[in-house]
Amino acid sequence: MANKVVGTVPSNKASRIALLKTHQSHVISQPDVQTANARPVKQPLLHEAYAASTKSLRDLELIPLSELKVEIHHRGRGIIVRTIAPPYRGAGAVTVVEDEHGNVDKLAIYNLSETSLLSNPPEGCILAVKEPYYKLNGENDFMICVDHPSDVLLLRFSDPIIPEILRRGVEEAMAKPPDEWKAAGDAAFIQRDFPTAVYCYSEALEGIAEDDSDARAGVLAKRTGTNLMLGHYDAAMEDALASRTGADSDWKSYFTAAKAAYGLCEYQSCKSFLESALEKSPKAPNVQKEYERCLARLREEKEGVYGFRSMIAGVTRQNVHVDAASFLRNTKILESPLHGRGIFAARDIRAGELVFCEKAALMPNQYEPARASAALYAMMVRQLYDNPSLAKTILPLYGGDYPRTGLEGTIVDGVPVVDVFLLESIRLRNCFSSPLSTFENTKPGSHDDGKMAKGVWVHASHMNHNCVPNTMRSFVGDMFISRAVRDISAGEEMFQQYVPIRSDLAARQAQFKTNWGFECACPLCSGEAKSDMAKHKRRQQILAKVEKLGNKHKEPAKFVPESAIRTVDRLARQLEELHEEDIYRDLPRLTLIYPTMWLLEAHRGRKNHIKVVAYAKKVLRNFGFMVERVDSIEDIFHGSASPNSLMTIHMVSALKNASESYRVLGEMELADKFDEAAKFGYMFVTGFENDLSAINIP
């Protein structure tokens, strides 16, 4: 049936009475908005992608609902309709609309922010849909589907493009004087219906003469404050500056503009606005306090000094956003000889130093894995719609081969063009998974294990992948911390691991190709590619045997049978022999990490400290740290003993285990050296200096 109706005008649509009756039954049965769970999101399927409209409504041919064809995107055309029912709110807002000819249909609007009036379009409002997509929703069930939020417009009742017949019944609203619109806005504000308040204040402004600056300033101030509460920082800043009259009371306008700039993390502009506010009113309440707060952000941008412990104390799953600025001065973005753009060192950076610390451009408070991706997608769409200035930072990010018009982000008919499929393509390739804090997440028995949010860090997104990178990332709330894991020279490109790497080379490369469209040519991948394929296969087979045995003894630190230890030791020796010396001389041996870690823990459980030290060194070697080549354990981070090494919490654990065993064996100097190395490594893992007791090694 579906194929037969595609491209045709349906002849079996529901009648007006039937459509309204069915719709009303859904409205009555929908959950109470106040008690319902978080509103679901319609996440796009890229194989169903279609471009957002980039044309003005005035450039489109207006057609009646009766000409809509099934599964067609009506390019070059538009419709103007009036809502004739209250909305049903699910993943979007579904309502019933009619046109000037009396035709009726369903309209579904998705991806609009809760701060938009169109996320809950009231009955009787007049809408325009640009280049509508008419969707077959089921047997004899059709609807106009709006995925791109910029494809639907809420029209002012006085807009001359509205057909005369649709104006009937709204004459009273059209004739309402500015004072009544202002009063209606105030009433909506008191009821915390902020989108309606903004609409009413906008209508009031349309009726106030341009030369009545005082009246306009009063309404602009109200709309400014409301937009600020909605997080519409672009609009709030514009209104605040437009509300100035030249009087000393303008300090309020500058103060509001400063708060909007702060919300956009534009701290230099915020400082300038606050200084103007202080000039107008040096004793204005809260201005000096906000000025000091702004100066603290500017110091962070310049110096990169943070109170990471206080940050951790302040973040919760309900409020992940840290009040801090990004420090990026150690780095610069340049064209990479590898591919695309990359991040390069602007100066020499020593191992352990902060490379950069970046505040997320977009990150929702959502740590449930099943919802995190959808929450980030929804935030991206809605924030770029609510704050068009974000387009200049988000849209240049890599979006795969998704076709662009070049007009995404531009303002058309008063709203920014937002292509939801482009944003989903960008999200897929640029988002990071983040725990509430890496420090807490690396603790044994962490309750946050597996609880990851998703965020976009624009600067960090430019860093290319390397399986043996020279930086390591960690997180505190929405702050991305990058530290050098070995010395980096000025002008050198810096790398990160996109994901924890797999020991199987083929599986590793397939993951990179599928998710990011590249084949990794890092020293580890290019080196392992030279290894005999039969040996690759055999190594994976032996590792599988070790893991199977390990699963029988999941806590090797507890006493395990000697026979199990001997078996794993034998298999580990076989694995060592399968690594060609000429290939793996300076490379990690990934398939040996699990067996040697398991053996270390098993011997620690037996309190065999000589074996613990021996296997700790093997673990370090298998991570790529050549400890036998250096005179001092600290040299592994600054010298040439770790050019292709991997830093993980397991590395830190091995160093700490070695330190504890050396101490029991009376080798105090070595114990202190390994302890210092463990503390240094733990800083890489967590992002800042921490007491090693947190990793809970007895």
C-alpha positions in Angstrom: 0.0 0.0 0.0 2.8 2.4 0.9 4.5 2.3 -2.5 1.1 2.9 -4.3 0.5 6.2 -2.4 4.0 7.6 -2.5 3.9 10.8 -4.6 0.1 11.0 -4.8 -2.5 13.1 -3.0 -4.2 10.7 -0.7 -7.9 10.1 -1.3 -8.7 8.4 1.9 -7.8 10.9 4.5 -9.7 11.2 7.8 -12.5 13.7 7.9 -12.2 16.9 10.0 -14.5 15.4 12.7 -12.7 12.1 12.8 -9.3 13.7 12.9 -10.2 16.0 15.8 -11.9 13.2 17.7 -8.9 10.9 17.5 -6.6 13.8 18.3 -8.6 14.8 21.3 -8.5 11.3 22.7 -4.7 11.4 22.6 -4.6 14.8 24.3 -6.9 13.6 27.1 -4.8 10.5 27.7 -1.4 12.2 27.6 0.6 12.4 30.9 0.4 15.5 33.1 3.3 17.7 32.0 4.1 18.5 35.6 4.5 14.8 36.6 5.8 13.2 33.3 9.3 12.0 33.0 11.8 13.9 30.8 10.3 14.5 27.4 11.5 12.0 24.8 13.5 13.0 21.7 13.0 12.0 18.1 16.6 11.2 17.2 17.1 11.4 13.4 18.0 8.5 11.2 20.7 9.6 8.8 19.5 7.3 6.0 16.3 9.3 6.0 18.0 12.7 5.9 16.7 15.7 4.0 18.0 19.2 4.0 16.5 22.1 5.9 14.8 24.8 4.0 17.1 27.8 3.3 14.5 30.0 1.5 12.4 32.8 2.8 8.7 32.2 3.2 8.2 35.2 0.8 10.1 33.3 -1.9 7.9 30.2 -1.8 4.7 29.3 -3.6 2.0 28.9 -1.1 -0.2 25.9 -1.7 -3.3 24.4 0.1 -3.1 21.3 2.2 -5.1 19.5 -0.4 -2.1 19.5 -2.8 0.3 17.8 -0.4 1.7 14.6 -1.8 2.7 11.6 0.3 6.4 11.1 1.2 7.3 14.3 -0.8 9.4 17.2 0.3 7.6 20.1 -1.4 10.7 22.1 -2.5 9.9 25.7 -3.4 6.5 25.6 -1.7 5.0 26.4 1.6 1.8 26.3 3.6 0.1 28.7 6.0 -2.3 27.1 8.5 -4.1 27.8 11.8 -4.0 25.4 14.7 -7.5 24.2 15.7 -6.7 21.9 18.6 -4.5 21.9 21.7 -1.2 19.9 21.1 -0.4 16.4 22.1 3.1 16.4 23.4 5.4 13.4 23.0 8.7 13.4 21.2 7.3 16.5 19.5 4.1 18.5 19.5 1.3 17.1 17.3 -1.7 19.3 16.6 -4.5 19.6 14.0 -4.4 22.5 11.5 -6.6 24.0 8.8 -5.9 26.2 5.8 -7.9 29.0 4.3 -9.8 26.6 2.2 -11.1 24.5 5.2 -8.7 21.6 4.5 -7.5 19.9 7.7 -4.4 17.8 8.5 -2.1 16.7 11.3 1.1 18.7 12.0 4.0 17.3 14.0 6.8 19.6 15.1 10.0 18.1 16.5 13.3 19.3 17.9 12.1 22.7 19.3 13.3 23.8 22.7 11.0 23.9 25.6 11.8 27.6 25.6 10.0 28.0 22.3 6.3 28.7 22.1 6.2 26.3 19.2 7.2 23.4 21.4 3.6 23.6 22.7 1.7 25.6 20.0 -1.5 27.1 21.5 -4.8 26.6 19.7 -5.6 29.4 17.4 -2.0 30.4 16.4 -1.0 30.8 12.8 2.0 28.9 11.4 3.9 28.7 8.2 5.7 25.5 7.2 8.4 25.9 4.6 9.0 23.2 2.0 6.8 20.8 4.0 7.4 17.0 4.2 4.2 15.1 4.0 4.7 11.7 5.7 2.8 8.4 5.6 2.6 7.6 9.3 0.6 4.4 9.0 -2.3 3.0 7.0 -4.6 5.9 6.1 -2.6 8.1 8.5 -0.8 11.1 7.2 0.8 14.1 8.7 3.0 17.1 8.0 6.3 16.3 9.6 8.7 19.2 10.6 12.1 17.8 11.7 14.1 21.0 11.2 13.0 23.6 13.8 13.7 26.4 11.3 11.2 25.0 8.8 8.2 26.2 10.9 7.4 29.9 11.7 5.0 31.4 14.2 3.5 34.3 12.3 2.3 37.6 13.8 -1.4 38.0 13.5 -0.9 41.3 11.5 1.5 39.7 9.0 0.1 40.6 5.6 1.1 37.2 4.1 -1.7 35.5 6.2 -4.8 34.8 4.1 -7.7 37.0 5.2 -9.9 34.1 6.1 -7.4 32.8 8.7 -7.5 36.2 10.4 -11.1 35.8 11.3 -11.4 35.4 15.0 -8.1 37.1 15.8 -9.2 40.6 15.1 -9.2 41.3 18.8 -5.6 40.2 19.2 -4.6 42.3 16.2 -6.3 45.4 17.7 -4.8 44.9 21.2 -2.8 48.0 22.2 0.8 47.8 23.4 -0.2 48.3 27.1 -2.5 45.2 26.9 0.2 43.1 25.3 2.7 44.3 28.0 0.2 43.4 30.7 -0.4 40.0 29.1 3.4 39.4 29.1 3.6 40.4 32.7 0.9 37.9 33.6 2.6 35.1 31.6 5.9 35.9 33.3 4.3 35.6 36.8 2.9 32.2 35.8 6.4 31.3 34.6 5.2 30.9 31.0 8.3 32.6 29.7 7.9 31.7 26.0 4.4 33.3 26.0 5.8 36.3 27.9 8.5 36.9 25.2 5.8 36.7 22.5 3.6 39.2 24.2 6.4 41.7 24.9 7.4 41.3 21.2 3.8 42.2 20.2 3.9 45.2 22.5 7.1 46.5 20.9 5.5 46.2 17.4 2.9 48.7 18.5 5.2 51.3 20.2 6.5 54.1 18.1 10.2 54.1 17.3 10.7 57.5 18.8 9.0 56.6 22.1 12.4 55.5 23.6 11.3 55.3 27.2 8.3 53.1 26.5 10.4 50.9 24.2 13.2 50.7 26.8 10.8 49.4 29.5 9.4 46.6 27.4 12.8 45.7 26.0 14.1 45.4 29.6 11.3 43.0 30.4 11.9 40.9 27.3 15.7 41.0 28.0 15.2 39.5 31.5 12.8 36.9 30.2 15.2 35.8 27.4 18.0 35.6 29.9 15.9 33.2 32.1 15.2 31.1 29.0 18.9 30.9 28.1 18.4 32.9 24.9 21.6 34.8 25.5 22.0 36.2 22.0 18.6 37.8 22.1 19.0 39.0 25.7 22.3 40.8 24.8 20.8 42.4 21.8 17.7 43.6 23.7 19.8 44.8 26.6 22.0 47.0 24.4 18.9 48.2 22.5 17.2 49.3 25.8 19.8 52.0 26.6 18.6 55.6 26.7 21.8 57.4 27.7 20.7 57.8 31.3 22.6 56.6 34.4 20.0 53.8 34.7 21.6 52.2 31.7 23.8 50.4 34.2 21.0 47.8 34.3 21.2 47.3 30.5 25.0 46.8 30.6 24.6 44.5 33.6 22.1 42.3 31.8 24.2 42.3 28.6 27.2 41.2 30.8 25.2 38.3 32.2 24.2 37.2 28.7 27.9 37.5 27.5 28.9 35.4 30.5 26.3 32.7 29.6 28.0 32.6 26.2 31.5 32.3 27.8 32.4 35.6 26.1 34.3 36.9 29.2 36.1 39.8 27.5 32.8 41.2 26.3 31.3 40.5 29.8 34.2 42.5 31.4 33.6 45.5 29.0 29.9 45.6 29.8 30.5 45.4 33.5 33.0 48.2 33.4 30.4 50.3 31.6 27.8 49.4 34.3 30.3 50.4 37.0 30.9 53.7 35.3 27.2 54.5 35.3 26.7 53.3 38.9 29.8 52.5 40.9 27.8 51.2 43.8 25.3 49.2 41.8 24.4 46.0 43.7 26.0 42.8 42.5 27.9 44.4 39.7 31.3 44.5 41.5 30.8 40.8 42.6 30.1 39.8 39.0 33.1 41.8 37.8 35.4 39.8 40.2 33.8 36.6 39.0 34.5 37.6 35.3 38.1 38.5 36.1 38.6 35.0 37.6 37.5 33.5 34.3 39.9 35.7 32.4 42.7 34.7 34.7 41.9 31.0 33.9 42.0 31.7 30.2 45.4 33.4 30.5 47.1 31.3 33.2 45.4 27.9 33.2 45.3 27.6 37.0 42.3 25.8 38.4 41.0 24.5 41.7 40.2 21.0 40.5 39.3 19.7 43.9 36.7 22.4 44.5 35.4 21.7 41.0 34.8 18.0 41.9 33.1 19.0 45.1 30.7 21.2 43.2 29.6 19.0 40.3 26.6 16.7 40.6 24.5 14.8 38.0 21.9 17.5 38.4 24.4 20.3 37.7 27.5 19.2 35.7 28.4 22.7 34.5 31.5 24.1 36.2 31.9 27.8 36.6 35.3 28.0 34.8 36.8 29.2 31.6 38.9 27.4 28.9 42.7 27.6 28.9 43.9 27.0 25.3 47.0 29.2 25.0 49.5 26.3 24.9 48.0 25.1 21.7 47.0 26.2 18.2 44.9 24.6 15.4 46.7 24.1 12.1 46.4 21.9 9.0 47.7 18.4 9.9 49.9 16.4 7.7 47.9 13.4 8.9 44.4 14.5 7.9 42.3 17.6 8.3 43.2 19.9 11.0 45.0 19.1 14.2 46.2 20.6 17.5 49.8 21.6 17.8 52.0 22.8 20.7 52.5 26.5 20.8 55.5 26.0 23.1 57.6 23.3 24.6 55.5 21.3 27.0 56.9 19.0 29.7 55.4 15.6 30.6 52.8 16.3 33.3 52.0 19.8 32.2 48.5 21.0 31.3 48.1 21.0 27.5 44.7 22.6 27.6 41.6 22.7 29.8 38.3 23.3 27.9 34.8 23.9 29.0 32.2 22.0 27.0 30.4 24.0 24.3 27.4 21.6 24.8 26.9 19.0 27.5 23.6 18.0 29.1 23.1 16.6 32.6 22.4 13.1 31.4 24.5 10.2 32.6 22.2 7.3 31.6 23.9 5.6 28.7 20.7 4.9 26.9 19.7 8.5 26.9 23.0 10.4 26.8 23.4 10.5 23.0 19.8 11.7 22.5 20.1 14.3 25.2 23.3 15.8 23.5 21.6 15.7 20.1 18.6 17.6 21.4 20.8 20.1 23.2 22.8 20.8 20.0 19.7 21.4 17.9 18.0 23.5 20.5 21.0 25.6 21.5 21.9 26.4 17.9 18.3 27.5 17.4 18.1 29.5 20.6 21.6 31.1 20.3 22.6 31.4 16.7 26.1 32.7 17.5 27.0 29.1 18.5 26.9 28.2 14.8 30.3 29.8 14.1 32.0 27.3 16.5 29.8 24.1 16.1 29.1 24.0 12.3 32.7 24.0 11.1 33.3 20.7 12.9 33.7 17.6 10.8 30.4 16.1 9.8 31.5 13.2 7.5 30.2 13.3 4.0 26.8 14.8 4.9 26.1 17.4 2.1 26.0 21.1 3.1 24.3 24.0 1.5 26.6 26.6 3.0 23.6 28.4 4.4 23.3 26.4 7.7 23.3 28.8 10.6 22.3 31.9 8.6 19.3 33.9 9.6 16.3 33.5 7.4 12.9 34.8 8.3 14.3 35.9 11.7 15.5 32.4 12.7 18.7 30.5 12.1 18.7 27.6 9.6 19.2 24.5 11.7 19.7 21.2 9.8 19.1 18.4 12.4 20.7 15.7 10.2 23.9 17.8 9.8 24.1 18.3 13.6 23.6 14.6 14.2 26.5 13.9 11.7 28.7 16.3 13.6 27.7 14.8 17.0 28.5 11.3 15.9 32.1 12.3 15.0 32.9 14.9 17.6 31.3 13.9 20.9 33.2 12.5 23.9 31.9 10.2 26.6 32.6 11.7 30.0 32.2 10.5 33.6 31.1 13.0 36.3 34.7 13.0 37.3 37.6 10.8 36.1 39.0 10.9 39.6 35.9 9.4 41.2 35.3 7.0 38.2 38.8 5.4 38.5 38.3 4.4 42.1 37.7 0.7 42.7 34.0 0.0 43.1 33.0 3.3 41.7 29.2 3.7 41.6 29.5 5.7 38.4 31.1 2.9 36.5 29.5 3.0 33.0 27.6 6.1 33.8 28.7 8.4 31.0 27.4 11.7 29.7 28.1 13.0 26.1 29.5 16.4 25.3 31.1 18.4 22.6 34.4 20.2 23.2 35.1 22.2 20.1 38.9 22.6 20.6 39.5 19.0 21.7 37.5 17.8 18.6 40.4 19.0 16.4 42.9 16.7 18.0 43.7 13.7 15.9 43.9 10.1 17.0 47.0 8.0 17.8 46.9 4.7 19.6 50.0 5.7 21.5 49.2 9.4 22.1 51.4 12.1 23.7 48.4 13.5 25.7 45.8 12.0 28.0 42.4 13.4 28.8 40.3 13.4 31.9 37.1 15.2 33.0 35.6 17.1 35.9 32.0 17.9 35.1 32.0 19.7 31.8 35.7 20.5 31.9 38.0 18.6 29.6 41.6 18.3 30.9 44.4 17.4 28.6 47.9 16.7 30.0 51.2 15.8 28.2 52.2 12.2 29.0 55.7 12.8 27.7 57.7 15.8 26.6 56.3 17.7 23.6 58.3 20.2 21.5 56.9 23.4 20.2 55.3 22.9 16.8 54.7 19.2 17.4 51.3 17.8 16.7 49.4 16.4 19.7 47.3 13.3 19.7 44.7 11.6 21.9 43.1 8.2 21.8 39.5 8.4 20.5 38.6 5.2 22.2 40.5 2.7 24.4 42.4 0.6 21.8 41.7 -3.0 21.1 44.4 -5.6 21.1 43.2 -7.1 17.8 44.7 -4.9 15.0 42.0 -5.8 12.5 39.2 -5.0 14.9 40.9 -1.8 15.9 41.2 -0.6 12.3 37.6 -1.6 11.5 36.4 0.5 14.4 38.3 3.6 13.2 37.1 3.1 9.7 33.5 2.7 10.6 33.2 5.5 13.1 35.6 8.1 11.8 36.5 7.1 8.2 40.2 6.7 8.6 42.8 3.9 8.9 45.2 4.5 11.8 48.9 4.7 10.7 50.3 5.4 14.2 53.6 3.7 15.2 51.7 0.9 17.0 49.3 0.1 14.1 52.0 0.5 11.3 54.4 -1.6 13.4 51.9 -4.4 14.1 50.9 -4.5 10.5 54.4 -5.9 9.8 53.8 -8.8 12.2 52.9 -12.1 10.7 49.2 -12.5 10.4 49.4 -16.1 11.6 51.0 -14.8 14.8 48.3 -12.1 15.2 45.7 -14.8 15.1 47.6 -17.1 17.4 48.1 -14.3 20.0 44.3 -13.6 20.0 43.6 -17.3 20.5 46.0 -17.6 23.5 44.6 -14.3 25.0 41.1 -15.8 24.8 42.3 -18.8 26.8 43.9 -16.6 29.5 40.7 -14.5 29.7 38.6 -17.7 30.0 40.8 -18.9 32.9 40.8 -15.4 34.4 37.0 -15.3 34.5 37.1 -18.3 36.8 39.2 -16.3 39.2 37.9 -12.8 38.8 39.7 -11.5 41.9 43.2 -12.7 41.5 44.4 -10.6 44.5 42.6 -13.2 46.6 44.4 -16.6 47.0 44.2 -18.6 43.7 45.4 -22.1 43.1 49.1 -22.5 42.1 47.9 -24.6 39.1 46.0 -21.6 37.7 49.1 -19.3 38.1 51.3 -21.8 36.4 48.9 -22.1 33.4 48.6 -18.4 32.9 52.4 -18.0 33.3 52.9 -20.6 30.6 50.5 -19.0 28.3 52.1 -15.6 28.9 55.5 -17.0 27.9 53.9 -18.3 24.7 52.6 -14.9 24.0 56.0 -13.3 24.6 57.5 -15.6 22.0 54.9 -14.7 19.5 56.0 -11.0 19.5 58.8 -10.4 17.1 61.7 -8.5 18.7 62.5 -6.4 15.7 58.9 -5.2 15.5 58.0 -4.8 19.2 61.3 -3.5 20.5 59.8 -0.1 21.2 56.1 -0.9 21.0 53.4 -1.9 23.6 52.4 -5.6 23.6 48.7 -5.3 24.1 47.9 -9.0 24.3 50.3 -9.4 27.2 48.8 -6.7 29.4 45.9 -8.7 30.8 48.0 -11.9 31.5 50.8 -10.0 33.3 48.3 -7.8 35.3 46.5 -11.0 36.4 49.8 -12.6 37.4 50.8 -9.5 39.3 47.6 -9.6 41.3 47.8 -13.3 41.9 51.3 -13.0 43.4 50.2 -10.0 45.5 47.5 -12.2 46.9 50.1 -14.7 47.9 52.4 -11.9 49.3 55.2 -13.0 47.0 56.7 -9.6 46.7 59.7 -10.5 44.5 57.2 -11.9 41.9 55.1 -8.7 42.3 58.0 -6.5 41.4 59.0 -8.8 38.5 55.5 -8.7 37.0 55.0 -5.0 37.7 58.0 -4.4 35.4 56.5 -6.8 32.8 53.3 -4.8 33.0 55.2 -1.6 32.4 57.1 -3.1 29.5 53.9 -4.3 27.9 52.4 -0.8 28.1 55.5 0.4 26.3 57.6 1.7 29.2 61.1 0.4 28.9 62.1 0.6 32.6 65.2 -1.5 32.3 66.8 1.1 30.0 66.8 4.0 32.5 68.8 4.8 35.6 65.9 6.6 37.3 62.2 5.6 37.2 61.3 9.2 36.6 63.2 9.1 33.3 60.5 7.1 31.7 58.3 10.2 31.4 60.9 12.6 30.1 63.5 10.4 28.4 63.5 8.1 25.4 62.4 5.0 27.2 58.7 5.6 26.4 58.3 7.0 22.9 55.3 4.8 22.2 53.8 4.1 25.6 50.3 3.9 27.0 49.2 5.5 30.2 46.2 4.0 32.1 45.1 3.5 35.6 46.5 -0.1 35.3 49.9 1.4 34.7 49.6 3.5 37.9 48.4 0.4 39.8 51.5 -1.6 38.6 53.8 1.2 39.8 52.1 1.4 43.1 52.2 -2.3 43.6 55.9 -2.3 42.8 56.5 0.5 45.4 54.6 -1.4 48.1 56.5 -4.6 47.5 59.9 -2.8 47.4 59.0 -1.3 50.7 58.3 -4.7 52.2 61.5 -6.0 50.8 63.4 -3.2 52.4 64.3 -1.5 49.1 63.3 2.0 50.4 65.0 4.1 47.7 63.4 2.1 44.9 60.0 2.1 46.8 60.1 5.9 46.9 61.0 6.2 43.2 58.2 3.9 42.1 55.8 5.7 44.5 56.7 9.1 42.9 56.3 7.7 39.4 52.9 6.3 40.4 51.8 9.7 41.7 53.0 11.4 38.5 51.1 8.8 36.4 48.0 9.2 38.5 48.0 12.9 37.7 47.7 12.0 34.0 44.8 9.7 34.7 42.8 12.0 36.9 43.8 15.3 35.5 45.4 16.8 38.7 47.6 15.7 41.6 46.0 13.3 44.0 46.8 11.1 46.9 47.5 7.5 45.8 45.4 6.1 48.6 42.4 6.8 46.3 43.3 3.8 44.1 42.9 1.5 47.1 46.0 -0.7 47.1 46.7 -2.2 50.5 
